[in-house]
Amino acid sequence: MLDDKILYKSFLEGSISSFETLVLRHKDNLIYFISRYTGDIFAAEDIAQDVFAYVYVYKEKYNFDYSFKTYIYTLGRNKAIDYVRKQSKLKVVPFERDNEILVDKDSIEEKIIKDEEKKLLLDSLKKLKPDYENAIYLADFEELSYGEISKILGKTLGQTKVLIHRARKALKEIFEKGAEKDES
């Protein structure tokens, strides 16, 4: 699998198939990310399409110092916030990925256990403040660096580190409260 930056350089040299590969690689997760801002999957799809159209038209604006994923997530976040402002409903929708398909070669029992753990994690994430939820999603699900996350969220590196630390601490407290209820 080719690196995003190599594909982007190929796109700059005129390869439309490289651009299509980048779109197919990132569109679904970008749509999920944007939908958490908009609360509307159809609007998120439109915004993601706008992001890729922007990248296509203004291809020279990409800064190779950042990953392509960071670039499109930043564009997506900014366009989503603009959309929400236009709609006059500033809210962040809780993150849900219940319909995601696991593709493992584990036994059925292991899949059931993983599904239960995933559901517990997602239920716990929903109890967090939206900023915490976004930070954990980007750090742990998208596996972005703190620098990339700070760029996407529009925060300093220090603010991002504190945000992720507090989010993980809050998530741990939610798990511990759940464990205490189970023992009762």
C-alpha positions as CSV (number, residue, x, y, z in Angstrom):
1,M,0.0,0.0,0.0
2,L,1.5,3.3,-1.1
3,D,2.0,6.1,1.4
4,D,-0.4,9.1,1.2
5,K,2.3,11.6,0.4
6,I,3.6,9.5,-2.5
7,L,0.1,9.2,-3.9
8,Y,-0.3,13.0,-3.5
9,K,2.9,13.7,-5.3
10,S,1.7,11.4,-8.1
11,F,-1.6,13.3,-8.1
12,L,0.3,16.6,-8.4
13,E,2.0,15.0,-11.5
14,G,-1.4,14.4,-13.1
15,S,-2.4,10.9,-11.8
16,I,-6.2,11.0,-11.2
17,S,-6.1,7.4,-10.1
18,S,-3.8,8.4,-7.2
19,F,-6.3,11.0,-6.1
20,E,-9.1,8.5,-6.3
21,T,-7.1,6.1,-4.2
22,L,-6.7,8.8,-1.5
23,V,-10.4,9.6,-1.6
24,L,-11.4,5.9,-1.2
25,R,-8.8,5.4,1.5
26,H,-10.0,8.3,3.7
27,K,-13.6,9.2,2.8
28,D,-15.5,6.9,5.2
29,N,-13.6,7.9,8.3
30,L,-13.7,11.6,7.3
31,I,-17.5,11.3,6.9
32,Y,-17.8,9.8,10.4
33,F,-15.6,12.5,11.9
34,I,-17.6,15.3,10.2
35,S,-20.9,13.8,11.1
36,R,-20.0,14.2,14.8
37,Y,-20.0,17.9,14.3
38,T,-23.0,18.2,11.9
39,G,-25.4,15.6,13.4
40,D,-26.4,14.7,9.9
41,I,-24.7,12.0,7.9
42,F,-25.9,13.4,4.6
43,A,-24.5,16.8,5.4
44,A,-21.3,15.1,6.4
45,E,-21.1,13.3,3.1
46,D,-21.6,16.6,1.3
47,I,-19.0,18.3,3.4
48,A,-16.5,15.5,2.8
49,Q,-17.2,15.8,-0.9
50,D,-16.5,19.5,-0.6
51,V,-13.2,18.7,1.2
52,F,-12.0,16.5,-1.6
53,A,-13.2,18.9,-4.3
54,Y,-11.2,21.6,-2.5
55,V,-8.1,19.4,-2.4
56,Y,-8.6,18.6,-6.1
57,V,-9.0,22.3,-7.2
58,Y,-6.3,23.7,-4.8
59,K,-3.9,20.8,-5.0
60,E,-0.9,23.1,-4.5
61,K,-2.1,24.2,-1.0
62,Y,-1.2,20.9,0.7
63,N,1.7,21.3,3.0
64,F,3.8,18.1,3.0
65,D,5.0,18.8,6.6
66,Y,1.7,17.4,7.7
67,S,0.1,14.1,6.9
68,F,-2.6,14.1,4.2
69,K,-5.1,12.7,6.9
70,T,-4.4,15.7,9.1
71,Y,-4.9,18.1,6.2
72,I,-8.3,16.7,5.2
73,Y,-9.5,16.3,8.8
74,T,-8.6,20.0,9.4
75,L,-10.5,21.0,6.3
76,G,-13.4,18.8,7.3
77,R,-13.6,20.2,10.8
78,N,-13.5,23.8,9.5
79,K,-16.1,23.2,6.9
80,A,-18.3,21.3,9.4
81,I,-18.1,24.2,11.9
82,D,-19.0,26.6,9.1
83,Y,-22.0,24.4,8.2
84,V,-23.1,24.2,11.8
85,R,-22.9,28.0,12.2
86,K,-25.0,28.4,9.1
87,Q,-27.5,26.0,10.6
88,S,-27.5,28.0,13.9
89,K,-27.3,24.7,15.9
90,L,-23.9,24.5,17.4
91,K,-23.7,21.0,18.8
92,V,-21.5,17.9,18.5
93,V,-23.1,14.6,17.9
94,P,-21.9,11.6,19.9
95,F,-19.6,9.2,18.1
96,E,-21.1,5.9,17.1
97,R,-19.6,3.1,15.1
98,D,-22.0,0.3,16.1
99,N,-22.5,-0.7,12.4
100,E,-18.8,-1.2,11.8
101,I,-17.9,-4.7,10.7
102,L,-15.1,-6.6,12.3
103,V,-13.0,-8.6,9.9
104,D,-11.0,-11.0,12.0
105,K,-10.2,-14.7,11.8
106,D,-10.9,-15.1,15.5
107,S,-13.4,-17.6,16.9
108,I,-17.0,-16.6,17.4
109,E,-16.5,-16.4,21.2
110,E,-13.6,-14.0,20.8
111,K,-15.7,-11.9,18.3
112,I,-18.6,-11.7,20.8
113,I,-16.2,-10.7,23.6
114,K,-14.7,-8.0,21.4
115,D,-18.1,-6.8,20.4
116,E,-19.1,-6.5,24.1
117,E,-15.9,-4.6,24.9
118,K,-16.3,-2.3,21.9
119,K,-19.9,-1.6,22.9
120,L,-18.8,-0.8,26.5
121,L,-16.1,1.5,25.2
122,L,-18.5,3.3,22.8
123,D,-21.1,3.6,25.5
124,S,-18.4,5.0,27.8
125,L,-17.2,7.4,25.1
126,K,-20.7,8.8,24.8
127,K,-20.7,9.8,28.4
128,L,-17.6,12.1,27.9
129,K,-17.7,15.8,27.1
130,P,-17.6,16.3,23.3
131,D,-14.0,17.7,23.4
132,Y,-12.8,14.6,25.3
133,E,-14.7,12.3,22.9
134,N,-13.1,13.9,19.8
135,A,-9.6,13.8,21.3
136,I,-9.8,10.1,22.2
137,Y,-11.4,9.3,18.8
138,L,-8.5,11.0,16.9
139,A,-5.8,9.7,19.2
140,D,-6.9,6.1,19.7
141,F,-9.2,5.2,16.8
142,E,-7.5,7.3,14.0
143,E,-4.1,6.9,15.7
144,L,-3.0,10.4,14.9
145,S,-0.1,12.1,16.6
146,Y,-0.6,14.9,19.2
147,G,0.7,17.4,16.7
148,E,-1.9,16.3,14.1
149,I,-4.7,16.3,16.6
150,S,-3.8,19.8,17.8
151,K,-3.9,21.0,14.2
152,I,-7.3,19.4,13.6
153,L,-8.8,20.6,16.8
154,G,-7.3,24.1,16.6
155,K,-5.5,23.8,19.9
156,T,-1.8,24.1,21.0
157,L,0.2,21.0,21.5
158,G,0.1,21.6,25.3
159,Q,-3.6,22.0,25.3
160,T,-4.0,18.8,23.2
161,K,-1.8,16.8,25.6
162,V,-3.8,18.0,28.6
163,L,-7.1,17.4,26.8
164,I,-6.2,13.8,25.9
165,H,-4.8,13.1,29.5
166,R,-8.0,14.4,31.0
167,A,-10.2,12.6,28.5
168,R,-8.4,9.3,29.3
169,K,-8.7,10.0,33.1
170,A,-12.4,10.7,32.7
171,L,-12.9,7.5,30.6
172,K,-11.0,5.5,33.3
173,E,-13.4,6.9,36.0
174,I,-16.4,5.9,33.9
175,F,-15.0,2.4,33.6
176,E,-14.3,2.2,37.3
177,K,-17.8,3.3,38.2
178,G,-19.2,0.7,35.8
179,A,-17.0,-2.0,37.4
180,E,-18.2,-0.9,40.9
181,K,-21.9,-1.3,39.8
182,D,-21.1,-4.8,38.4
183,E,-19.6,-5.9,41.8
184,S,-22.7,-4.6,43.7
